[in-house]
Amino acid sequence: MLGNLNGWHLLIVLAVILLLFGAAKLPALAKSMGQSARVFRSEMKEMKRDDEAATPEAPRATESGTASSVTPEKRPSSDTSA
């Protein structure tokens, strides 16, 4: 579909864009598009960091086969003799 575009076609498209938006608005348009792309990239990086932080790591097993990062719960004693 776009394989038939050559230099003249692109020049005509750029001329139409220039006529529609005007020469004064093109730098502002390019600047706002650049800022939007920068914000988008930074948000994507932040989302990836949040996903990595939210993913818990699997506990590592020691030689005896038990997990070293898991500690037994402390339960209140059922001794009521006091």
C-alpha positions as CSV (number, residue, x, y, z in Angstrom):
1,M,0.0,0.0,0.0
2,L,2.7,2.5,1.0
3,G,5.3,0.9,-1.2
4,N,4.4,3.1,-4.1
5,L,5.2,6.4,-2.3
6,N,8.2,8.2,-3.7
7,G,9.9,11.5,-3.0
8,W,7.3,13.6,-4.8
9,H,4.4,12.1,-2.8
10,L,6.1,12.9,0.4
11,L,6.8,16.4,-0.7
12,I,3.1,16.9,-1.5
13,V,2.1,15.5,1.9
14,L,4.5,17.8,3.7
15,A,3.1,20.8,1.6
16,V,-0.4,19.9,2.6
17,I,0.5,19.7,6.3
18,L,2.3,23.0,6.0
19,L,-0.9,24.6,4.5
20,L,-3.2,23.0,7.1
21,F,-1.2,23.9,10.2
22,G,0.8,26.9,9.1
23,A,4.5,27.5,9.4
24,A,4.2,29.1,12.9
25,K,2.5,26.1,14.5
26,L,4.7,23.4,13.1
27,P,7.6,23.9,15.7
28,A,5.1,23.9,18.6
29,L,3.4,20.8,17.2
30,A,6.8,19.0,16.9
31,K,7.8,20.1,20.4
32,S,4.5,18.9,21.9
33,M,4.8,15.5,20.1
34,G,8.4,15.1,21.4
35,Q,7.3,15.9,25.0
36,S,4.4,13.4,24.7
37,A,6.7,10.7,23.4
38,R,9.2,11.4,26.3
39,V,6.4,11.2,28.9
40,F,5.1,8.0,27.4
41,R,8.5,6.4,27.5
42,S,9.1,7.4,31.1
43,E,5.7,6.1,32.2
44,M,6.4,2.8,30.4
45,K,9.7,2.5,32.3
46,E,8.0,3.3,35.6
47,M,5.3,0.7,34.9
48,K,8.0,-1.9,34.2
49,R,9.8,-1.0,37.5
50,D,6.5,-1.3,39.4
51,D,5.8,-4.7,37.9
52,E,9.3,-5.9,38.8
53,A,8.9,-4.7,42.3
54,A,5.5,-6.3,42.7
55,T,6.6,-9.7,41.5
56,P,7.8,-11.6,44.6
57,E,10.9,-13.6,44.3
58,A,10.7,-17.3,45.0
59,P,12.3,-18.4,48.3
60,R,15.7,-20.0,47.8
61,A,16.2,-23.5,49.2
62,T,19.1,-24.4,51.4
63,E,21.0,-27.6,51.2
64,S,18.6,-29.3,53.6
65,G,15.7,-28.5,51.2
66,T,14.0,-26.0,53.4
67,A,13.4,-22.5,52.4
68,S,15.7,-20.1,54.2
69,S,13.6,-17.0,53.9
70,V,10.5,-18.6,55.4
71,T,10.3,-18.4,59.2
72,P,7.8,-20.3,61.3
73,E,4.9,-18.4,62.7
74,K,4.9,-17.6,66.4
75,R,1.7,-18.7,67.8
76,P,0.5,-17.8,71.3
77,S,0.9,-20.7,73.7
78,S,-2.2,-22.5,74.8
79,D,-0.8,-22.8,78.3
80,T,-3.4,-21.2,80.6
81,S,-1.8,-22.2,83.9
82,A,-0.8,-18.6,84.7
